[in-house]
Amino acid sequence: MVAKSKSTTTVRSFKHLSSFERGQIDALLKEGKTKRYIAKKLGRSPSTIIREIKRGTVVQRRSDLSTYEAYFPDAGQAVYENNRSNSKRKVNQVKDFLKFVEDKILHEKWSIGSTQYR
């Protein structure tokens, strides 16, 4: 007998926004569309769209020196790439640490089970 799954959770498939999608967000914003409409149109979560708009919004200055905020897809892409670059550095730091620990365990007989501190 096979047990039936009663799971109500959906499988998430995380996918980064593409440059093309950022351009679509820009065009739809300029048409006055809502963030929810944009999310539905792109098949994305509204929170993804909100975060992207926040990421790509830049303060601009008019000729009379007053300021306004506007979304720029290139700015969003640049922030995204910078964040990805920083996350890769963190992964490399973790790899270095794990290699250090592995070396200590294998060659210097360190134990990871000890909870005593000196």
C-alpha positions as a Markdown table, in Angstrom:
| # | Residue | x | y | z |
|---|---|---|---|---|
| 1 | Met | 0.0 | 0.0 | 0.0 |
| 2 | Val | 1.4 | 3.4 | -1.0 |
| 3 | Ala | 0.9 | 6.3 | 1.4 |
| 4 | Lys | -0.6 | 9.4 | -0.1 |
| 5 | Ser | 1.1 | 12.7 | 0.6 |
| 6 | Lys | -1.1 | 15.4 | 2.1 |
| 7 | Ser | 1.6 | 18.1 | 1.8 |
| 8 | Thr | 0.2 | 21.5 | 1.0 |
| 9 | Thr | 3.5 | 23.1 | 0.4 |
| 10 | Thr | 4.5 | 23.9 | -3.1 |
| 11 | Val | 8.0 | 23.2 | -4.5 |
| 12 | Arg | 9.9 | 26.4 | -4.8 |
| 13 | Ser | 12.0 | 27.0 | -7.8 |
| 14 | Phe | 14.1 | 30.1 | -7.1 |
| 15 | Lys | 15.4 | 31.8 | -10.2 |
| 16 | His | 17.2 | 35.1 | -10.5 |
| 17 | Leu | 15.7 | 37.9 | -12.4 |
| 18 | Ser | 17.2 | 38.4 | -15.9 |
| 19 | Ser | 18.2 | 41.7 | -17.5 |
| 20 | Phe | 15.2 | 41.3 | -19.8 |
| 21 | Glu | 12.8 | 40.9 | -16.9 |
| 22 | Arg | 14.3 | 44.1 | -15.3 |
| 23 | Gly | 13.6 | 45.9 | -18.6 |
| 24 | Gln | 10.0 | 44.6 | -18.5 |
| 25 | Ile | 9.6 | 45.9 | -14.9 |
| 26 | Asp | 10.8 | 49.3 | -16.0 |
| 27 | Ala | 8.5 | 49.4 | -19.0 |
| 28 | Leu | 5.5 | 48.3 | -17.0 |
| 29 | Leu | 6.3 | 50.8 | -14.2 |
| 30 | Lys | 6.4 | 53.6 | -16.8 |
| 31 | Glu | 3.0 | 52.5 | -18.0 |
| 32 | Gly | 1.7 | 53.0 | -14.5 |
| 33 | Lys | 1.1 | 49.3 | -13.7 |
| 34 | Thr | 1.0 | 48.2 | -10.1 |
| 35 | Lys | 3.7 | 46.0 | -8.5 |
| 36 | Arg | 1.1 | 43.2 | -8.1 |
| 37 | Tyr | 0.2 | 43.4 | -11.8 |
| 38 | Ile | 3.9 | 43.3 | -12.8 |
| 39 | Ala | 4.4 | 40.3 | -10.6 |
| 40 | Lys | 1.5 | 38.4 | -12.1 |
| 41 | Lys | 2.6 | 39.4 | -15.6 |
| 42 | Leu | 6.1 | 38.1 | -15.0 |
| 43 | Gly | 5.0 | 35.0 | -13.0 |
| 44 | Arg | 6.9 | 36.2 | -10.0 |
| 45 | Ser | 6.1 | 36.8 | -6.3 |
| 46 | Pro | 5.1 | 40.4 | -5.6 |
| 47 | Ser | 7.8 | 40.6 | -2.9 |
| 48 | Thr | 10.4 | 39.7 | -5.6 |
| 49 | Ile | 9.2 | 42.7 | -7.7 |
| 50 | Ile | 9.1 | 45.0 | -4.7 |
| 51 | Arg | 12.7 | 44.1 | -3.7 |
| 52 | Glu | 13.9 | 44.5 | -7.3 |
| 53 | Ile | 12.3 | 47.9 | -7.5 |
| 54 | Lys | 13.9 | 48.9 | -4.2 |
| 55 | Arg | 17.2 | 47.6 | -5.4 |
| 56 | Gly | 17.1 | 49.5 | -8.7 |
| 57 | Thr | 15.6 | 52.8 | -7.5 |
| 58 | Val | 18.0 | 55.7 | -7.7 |
| 59 | Val | 17.7 | 59.3 | -6.4 |
| 60 | Gln | 18.0 | 61.7 | -9.4 |
| 61 | Arg | 18.4 | 65.5 | -9.4 |
| 62 | Arg | 16.5 | 67.8 | -11.6 |
| 63 | Ser | 18.0 | 71.0 | -13.1 |
| 64 | Asp | 16.3 | 73.0 | -10.4 |
| 65 | Leu | 18.2 | 70.8 | -7.8 |
| 66 | Ser | 15.1 | 69.1 | -6.5 |
| 67 | Thr | 15.3 | 65.3 | -6.3 |
| 68 | Tyr | 13.1 | 62.4 | -7.3 |
| 69 | Glu | 13.4 | 58.6 | -7.3 |
| 70 | Ala | 13.3 | 56.5 | -10.4 |
| 71 | Tyr | 13.8 | 52.8 | -11.1 |
| 72 | Phe | 16.6 | 51.9 | -13.5 |
| 73 | Pro | 17.0 | 48.3 | -14.6 |
| 74 | Asp | 20.8 | 48.8 | -15.0 |
| 75 | Ala | 21.1 | 50.0 | -11.4 |
| 76 | Gly | 19.2 | 46.9 | -10.2 |
| 77 | Gln | 21.4 | 44.6 | -12.3 |
| 78 | Ala | 24.6 | 46.3 | -10.9 |
| 79 | Val | 23.4 | 45.9 | -7.3 |
| 80 | Tyr | 22.5 | 42.3 | -8.0 |
| 81 | Glu | 25.9 | 41.6 | -9.5 |
| 82 | Asn | 27.7 | 43.2 | -6.6 |
| 83 | Asn | 25.7 | 41.2 | -4.1 |
| 84 | Arg | 26.4 | 38.0 | -6.0 |
| 85 | Ser | 30.1 | 38.8 | -6.0 |
| 86 | Asn | 30.1 | 39.4 | -2.3 |
| 87 | Ser | 28.2 | 36.1 | -1.6 |
| 88 | Lys | 30.9 | 34.2 | -3.6 |
| 89 | Arg | 33.6 | 35.7 | -1.4 |
| 90 | Lys | 31.7 | 34.4 | 1.7 |
| 91 | Val | 31.5 | 30.9 | 0.2 |
| 92 | Asn | 35.2 | 31.0 | -0.5 |
| 93 | Gln | 35.9 | 32.0 | 3.1 |
| 94 | Val | 33.7 | 29.1 | 4.3 |
| 95 | Lys | 35.6 | 26.7 | 2.0 |
| 96 | Asp | 38.9 | 27.9 | 3.4 |
| 97 | Phe | 37.7 | 27.4 | 7.0 |
| 98 | Leu | 36.3 | 23.9 | 6.2 |
| 99 | Lys | 39.7 | 22.9 | 4.6 |
| 100 | Phe | 41.4 | 24.2 | 7.7 |
| 101 | Val | 39.2 | 22.1 | 10.0 |
| 102 | Glu | 39.5 | 19.0 | 7.8 |
| 103 | Asp | 43.3 | 19.4 | 8.0 |
| 104 | Lys | 43.3 | 19.6 | 11.8 |
| 105 | Ile | 41.0 | 16.6 | 12.1 |
| 106 | Leu | 42.9 | 14.4 | 9.7 |
| 107 | His | 46.5 | 15.4 | 10.5 |
| 108 | Glu | 46.5 | 16.8 | 14.0 |
| 109 | Lys | 43.7 | 14.5 | 15.4 |
| 110 | Trp | 41.4 | 17.3 | 16.5 |
| 111 | Ser | 38.0 | 16.2 | 17.7 |
| 112 | Ile | 34.8 | 18.0 | 16.8 |
| 113 | Gly | 32.8 | 16.2 | 19.5 |
| 114 | Ser | 34.4 | 17.9 | 22.5 |
| 115 | Thr | 32.4 | 20.6 | 24.2 |
| 116 | Gln | 34.9 | 21.5 | 26.9 |
| 117 | Tyr | 36.5 | 24.9 | 26.7 |
| 118 | Arg | 39.8 | 25.8 | 28.4 |
